[in-house]
Amino acid sequence: MSDIKTESAVPSARESKGGRDSDSRHEQGHTQIADGVVAKIAGMAAREIGGVHAMGGGAARVVGAVRDAVSGGSSSGSVAQGVSVEVGERQAAVDIDLVVEYGAAIQDLAAAVRRNVTHAVERMTGLEVTEINIRVDDIHLPGDDESADRGDSEPRVQ
């Protein structure tokens, strides 16, 4: 029996010769990873977790909705909505604001978000994630979207 080793055409940052470094310096040049890139990776990874309804606080979501309405659709900037990061030479710290679905176990959901964001950021950038602070800003209740769609314009009393 022979062992066959398959190598990826593009190694992950962890596998690369330079190791973890947002400003990697090599013989052929250096690579810088912008804060916005890390924020988008973290935002996408957080949204992959079941029970996450939306990202960002109330004001951020309103501004995002207005921005999307003006631009005619979803903008790529909204991927990082609710995410702020600090990126150093070898490390990153992430802050995430979430709206969770009613019924979700918030501590378990936060742990799952931390695992997924850490894995995605470290795999894609090679940066060590030192901390992920999660703030649950709101909880999405069943029927919230329906009442917003109706507009609730009828007065309750006369």
DANORMO-V512077 format. One record per backbone hydrogen bond with DSSP energy under -0.5 kcal/mol. CO is the residue of the C=O (numbers start at 1). NH is the residue of the N-H. If there is no record, write none. Layout:
<<CO & NH> <CO & NH>>
This chain:
<<2 & 4> <3 & 5> <4 & 6> <9 & 11> <12 & 15> <12 & 16> <16 & 19> <19 & 21> <21 & 24> <22 & 33> <24 & 26> <24 & 31> <26 & 29> <29 & 26> <31 & 24> <32 & 34> <34 & 37> <34 & 38> <35 & 39> <36 & 40> <37 & 41> <38 & 42> <39 & 43> <40 & 44> <41 & 45> <42 & 46> <43 & 47> <44 & 48> <46 & 49> <49 & 52> <51 & 53> <51 & 101> <54 & 99> <57 & 61> <58 & 62> <59 & 63> <60 & 64> <61 & 65> <62 & 66> <63 & 67> <64 & 68> <65 & 69> <66 & 70> <67 & 71> <68 & 72> <68 & 73> <75 & 78> <76 & 79> <77 & 80> <78 & 81> <80 & 83> <82 & 97> <84 & 95> <86 & 88> <86 & 93> <89 & 22> <89 & 23> <90 & 128> <91 & 88> <92 & 130> <92 & 131> <93 & 86> <94 & 133> <95 & 84> <96 & 135> <97 & 56> <98 & 137> <98 & 138> <99 & 53> <99 & 54> <100 & 140> <101 & 104> <104 & 106> <105 & 109> <106 & 110> <107 & 111> <108 & 112> <109 & 113> <110 & 114> <111 & 115> <112 & 116> <113 & 117> <114 & 118> <115 & 119> <116 & 120> <117 & 121> <118 & 122> <119 & 123> <120 & 124> <121 & 125> <121 & 126> <121 & 127> <122 & 126> <123 & 13> <127 & 129> <128 & 92> <128 & 130> <131 & 94> <132 & 134> <133 & 96> <135 & 98> <135 & 137> <138 & 100> <139 & 141> <140 & 102> <141 & 144> <143 & 147> <144 & 148> <145 & 149> <146 & 150> <147 & 151>>
